[in-house]
Amino acid sequence: MRHTRQDFPKGFLFGTATSSYQIEGHAYGGAGPTHWDTFAATPGNVVRAENGDVACDHYHRYEEDLDLVAGAGFDAYRFSTSWARVLPEGTGTPNQDGLDFYDRLVDAMLERNLKPCATLYHWELPSALADRGGWTNRDVAGWFADFTEVIMSRIGDRVFSVAPINEPWCVGWMSHFLGLHAPGLRDIRATARAMHHVLLAHGRSIEAMRAMGMGNLGGVFNMEWPEPVDDSPEAARAAATYDGYYNRFFLDGIFKGAYPDTVLTGFAPHLPTNYQDDFPIIGQKLDWCGINYYTRKVLAPNDGPWPSLDEVGGPLPKTFMDWEIYPEGLYRFLKRTAEDYTGDLPLFVTENGMAAPDVIDGGGVDDPNRIAFLDDHMDAIRRAQAEGVPVAGYFIWSCFDNYEWALGYEKRFGLVHVDFETLERTPKASWHALRAALGGADG
């Protein structure tokens, strides 16, 4: 790699990220059913109808996995907790096996000098709550606050940081408007309500943790740089609309106490009555802000209903996800987020990485494109830092090949290759390069 730890300020955190349903093996340890289990069991929703029943079997192999995290030289490990593992019915009596697992997991991180960075929710809603309307039901904010208290009462004394909800755009828009993630709806009213309730739940969760005396609490937002397809005013409008519902909606709600006019154009008739009254809860003070960044989107106008736009192919090199590689977008988002929203608040790149069709050859996996991708995005971080943006850490998605939601197991984002038949782990060239750059076990 071009970069080493010495290129970054003292105290800058290097980490890697995973999520519970994608690696743990949801069939184990008394976890309750989730809306992802039923989404995956419905024909046509997920490649080969694959699910998270076994995934990487991290539930049983977490010691080996954390050895790989620590061995690469990372300072921090961003993991998520499964609501249905802790509360199989979403509310009510906790599953002691689930609480014990996260207890062991956090202790194992600390034993390896890894900072535990918790995310409370990464998309797997308990089925019992989905049956009650899930994210479209305002009561979800209270259910989530209760879950927050249960899990943080167990591990909150040892975690380094906490974010309530990973990528609220995916929880709201992708799952309720595009129908690509559970619960698989395509309904603008459900979308408007889910997106608002996700923010309300975020605020209630922060409120609950503050009441417990916890600190270092933040929010994690995924962002895609919007590029108009041409210089026309119509294309500019399409890009601004996309920017509104993808990037600005959640930041505006939390940091400005309002939603963008570009989004209210479509959402206004569908948001809950008196939704504005919720902004004091939504806008609970944060200690840091996380940005998940992978790509940009090129937008063209169309004559259909709001949002009246199409995503079109762009000319840049692409990853195995068919996502354009555009490090400039990360630099722009870091700059814009600090200038428009967060000021001096520390910013973390909480996810960044690429999928590739990785195969084992000669006992290893050569992935030079991933190494170049990470280097180029580290360049973007250094540029932002040089211009005064307080970027405090960089987390790579992901440490392990895992269950990539509706795309099943074929899209490999990991620094470590996982054979999903034998579950054998094989560090890729990118893992070895990072170990050298970060000063890992043999670095």
Residue pairs with C-beta under 8 A, 6 or more apart in sequence:
1 371
1 374
1 375
1 433
1 434
1 436
1 437
2 375
2 378
2 379
3 375
3 378
3 379
3 382
3 437
4 436
4 437
4 438
4 439
5 12
5 14
5 73
5 437
5 438
5 439
7 378
7 382
8 381
8 382
8 385
9 385
11 392
12 391
12 392
12 393
12 394
13 75
13 76
13 115
13 348
13 392
13 393
13 394
13 395
14 73
14 74
14 75
14 76
14 393
14 394
14 395
14 434
14 438
15 74
15 75
15 76
15 77
15 78
15 115
15 117
15 393
15 394
15 395
15 396
16 69
16 72
16 74
16 77
16 78
16 395
16 396
16 397
16 398
16 399
16 415
17 77
17 78
17 79
17 350
17 351
17 395
17 396
17 397
17 398
17 399
18 58
18 77
18 78
18 79
18 80
18 398
18 399
18 400
18 402
19 79
19 80
19 119
19 122
19 123
19 166
19 402
20 26
20 79
20 80
20 81
20 82
20 85
20 122
20 124
21 34
21 36
21 52
21 55
21 82
21 122
21 123
21 124
21 403
22 52
22 55
22 56
22 122
22 398
22 402
22 403
22 404
22 405
23 55
23 56
23 58
23 65
23 400
23 402
23 403
24 52
24 55
24 56
24 57
24 58
24 59
24 82
24 85
25 52
25 53
25 54
25 55
25 56
25 57
25 58
25 59
25 60
26 34
26 37
26 51
26 52
26 53
26 55
26 82
26 84
26 85
26 124
27 53
27 54
28 57
28 59
28 60
29 59
29 85
29 95
29 97
29 98
29 101
30 85
30 88
30 95
30 97
30 98
31 82
31 84
31 85
31 88
31 95
31 98
32 84
32 85
32 87
32 88
32 89
32 90
32 95
32 126
32 127
32 128
33 84
33 88
33 126
33 127
34 82
34 83
34 84
34 124
34 125
34 126
34 127
34 130
34 182
35 124
35 125
35 126
35 127
35 130
35 134
35 182
35 183
36 51
36 52
36 123
36 124
36 125
36 182
36 405
37 51
37 52
37 127
38 127
38 130
38 182
39 45
39 46
39 181
39 182
39 183
39 184
40 46
40 49
40 50
40 51
40 52
41 49
41 51
42 184
43 49
45 184
45 406
46 405
46 406
46 407
46 408
47 406
47 407
47 408
47 409
47 410
48 408
50 403
50 408
50 409
51 403
52 124
52 403
54 423
55 402
55 403
56 65
56 400
56 401
56 402
56 403
56 418
56 423
57 423
58 65
58 400
59 101
61 423
62 104
62 105
62 108
63 108
64 425
65 399
65 400
65 425
66 77
66 108
66 109
66 112
66 114
67 112
68 399
68 400
68 416
68 425
68 427
68 431
69 77
69 112
69 114
69 399
70 112
70 113
70 114
70 440
70 441
71 435
71 440
71 441
72 399
72 415
72 427
72 431
72 434
72 435
72 438
72 440
73 434
73 435
73 437
73 438
73 439
73 440
73 441
73 443
74 114
74 434
74 438
74 440
75 114
75 115
75 393
76 114
76 115
76 116
76 117
76 160
76 393
76 395
77 109
77 114
77 115
77 116
77 117
77 399
78 117
78 118
78 119
78 350
78 395
79 105
79 109
79 116
79 117
79 118
79 119
80 118
80 119
80 120
80 121
80 122
80 166
81 102
81 118
81 119
81 120
81 121
81 151
82 98
82 124
83 90
83 120
83 121
83 124
83 125
83 126
83 144
83 147
84 90
84 124
84 125
84 126
84 127
85 95
85 98
85 101
85 102
86 94
86 95
86 98
86 99
86 102
86 147
86 150
86 151
87 93
87 94
87 95
87 126
87 147
87 150
88 95
88 98
88 126
88 128
89 126
89 128
90 125
90 126
90 127
90 128
90 129
90 143
90 147
91 128
91 129
91 143
91 146
91 147
94 150
99 150
99 151
99 154
102 151
102 154
102 155
103 154
103 155
105 116
106 116
106 155
106 158
106 159
107 158
109 115
109 116
110 116
110 158
115 160
115 161
116 155
116 158
116 159
116 160
117 159
117 160
117 161
117 162
117 163
117 395
118 155
118 159
118 161
118 162
118 163
119 162
119 163
119 164
119 165
119 166
119 220
120 144
120 147
120 148
120 151
120 162
120 163
120 164
120 165
120 205
121 144
121 164
121 165
121 166
121 171
122 166
123 166
123 167
123 170
123 171
123 175
123 181
123 182
123 405
124 182
125 134
125 135
125 182
125 183
129 137
129 140
129 143
130 182
130 183
132 139
133 139
133 140
134 140
134 183
134 194
135 171
135 172
135 175
135 176
135 193
135 194
135 197
135 198
135 201
136 176
136 190
136 193
136 194
136 197
137 197
138 193
138 197
138 200
138 272
140 197
140 201
141 197
141 200
141 201
141 203
141 204
142 204
144 164
144 201
144 204
144 205
145 201
145 204
145 205
145 207
145 208
148 164
148 204
148 205
148 208
148 209
149 208
149 212
152 159
152 162
152 208
152 209
152 212
152 214
153 212
156 162
156 209
156 212
156 214
160 216
161 216
161 217
161 218
161 287
161 288
162 209
162 214
162 216
162 217
162 218
163 217
163 218
163 219
163 220
163 290
163 350
164 201
164 202
164 205
164 206
164 219
165 171
165 198
165 201
165 202
165 205
165 219
165 220
166 220
166 292
167 220
167 221
167 222
167 292
168 195
168 198
168 199
168 202
168 221
168 250
169 195
169 221
169 222
169 245
169 246
169 249
169 250
170 181
170 222
171 194
171 198
172 191
172 194
172 195
172 198
173 191
173 195
173 245
173 246
174 180
174 181
175 181
175 182
175 183
175 184
175 185
175 194
176 183
176 185
176 186
176 187
176 190
176 191
176 194
176 195
177 185
177 186
177 187
177 188
177 190
177 191
178 186
179 185
179 186
180 406
181 405
181 406
185 191
188 266
188 267
188 270
189 270
191 267
191 270
192 266
192 267
192 270
192 271
193 270
193 271
193 272
195 249
195 250
195 267
196 253
196 271
196 272
196 275
196 278
198 250
199 250
199 253
199 254
199 278
199 282
200 278
200 281
200 282
202 219
202 254
202 282
202 284
203 254
203 278
203 281
203 282
203 283
203 284
204 281
206 217
206 284
206 285
206 286
207 281
207 284
209 217
210 217
210 284
215 287
216 287
216 288
217 286
217 287
217 288
218 286
218 287
218 288
218 289
218 290
218 348
219 250
219 254
219 286
219 289
219 290
220 290
220 291
220 292
220 350
220 351
221 247
221 250
221 251
221 289
221 290
221 291
221 292
222 291
222 292
222 293
222 294
222 351
223 246
223 247
223 291
223 292
223 293
223 329
223 333
224 242
224 246
224 247
224 293
224 294
224 295
224 296
224 297
224 329
225 295
225 296
225 297
225 326
225 328
225 329
225 332
225 333
226 239
226 240
226 242
226 243
226 246
226 247
226 296
226 297
226 299
227 239
227 296
227 297
227 298
227 299
227 314
228 235
228 236
228 238
228 239
228 298
228 299
228 300
229 235
229 238
229 298
229 299
229 300
229 312
230 300
232 301
234 301
235 299
235 300
235 301
237 301
238 299
238 300
238 301
238 307
238 308
238 309
238 310
239 299
240 262
241 262
241 263
241 265
241 299
241 306
241 307
241 308
241 309
242 297
242 299
242 307
242 309
243 262
244 260
244 261
244 262
244 263
245 260
245 262
245 263
245 266
245 307
247 333
248 260
248 262
248 263
249 259
249 260
249 263
251 337
251 340
251 341
252 258
252 259
252 260
253 259
253 279
253 282
253 283
254 282
254 283
254 284
254 286
255 283
255 341
255 342
256 341
257 279
257 280
257 282
257 283
258 276
258 279
259 267
259 271
265 306
266 306
266 307
286 345
287 345
287 346
288 345
288 346
288 347
288 348
288 392
289 337
289 341
289 342
289 345
289 346
289 347
289 348
290 347
290 348
290 349
290 350
291 330
291 333
291 334
291 337
291 347
291 348
291 349
291 350
292 349
292 350
292 351
292 352
292 397
293 329
293 330
293 333
293 349
293 351
293 352
293 377
294 319
294 321
294 323
294 351
294 352
294 353
294 354
295 319
295 321
295 323
295 324
295 325
295 326
295 329
296 314
296 316
296 324
296 326
296 329
297 311
297 314
298 311
298 312
298 313
298 314
298 324
299 309
299 310
299 311
299 312
300 309
300 310
300 311
300 312
301 308
301 309
301 310
302 308
302 309
302 310
314 324
316 324
316 325
316 326
317 324
317 325
318 324
318 325
319 325
319 354
319 355
319 356
319 373
320 354
320 355
320 356
320 357
320 411
320 412
321 354
321 355
321 407
321 411
323 354
325 354
325 373
325 376
327 376
327 377
327 379
327 380
328 380
330 349
330 352
330 377
330 380
330 381
330 384
331 380
331 381
331 383
331 384
334 347
334 349
334 380
334 381
334 384
334 389
334 391
335 384
335 387
335 389
337 347
338 345
338 347
338 389
338 390
344 390
345 390
346 390
346 391
346 392
346 393
347 389
347 390
347 391
347 392
348 391
348 392
348 393
348 394
348 395
349 377
349 381
349 391
349 393
349 394
349 395
350 395
351 395
351 396
351 397
352 374
352 377
352 394
352 395
352 396
352 397
353 370
353 373
353 374
353 396
353 397
353 398
353 413
354 369
354 370
354 373
354 413
355 404
355 411
355 412
355 413
356 367
356 369
356 370
356 412
357 412
358 365
358 367
358 401
358 412
358 414
358 417
358 428
359 365
360 417
360 419
360 426
363 426
364 426
364 427
364 428
364 429
365 417
365 426
365 427
365 428
365 429
366 428
366 429
367 428
367 429
367 430
368 429
370 415
370 428
370 430
371 429
371 430
371 433
374 396
374 430
374 434
377 394
378 394
381 391
381 394
384 391
385 391
396 415
396 434
397 413
398 413
398 414
398 415
399 414
399 415
399 416
400 414
400 415
400 416
400 418
400 425
401 409
401 412
401 413
401 414
401 416
401 417
401 418
401 420
402 409
402 413
402 414
402 418
403 409
404 410
404 411
404 413
409 420
414 428
415 427
415 428
415 430
415 431
415 434
416 425
416 426
416 427
416 428
416 431
417 425
417 426
417 427
417 428
418 424
418 425
419 426
434 440
435 441
435 442
435 443
436 443
437 443
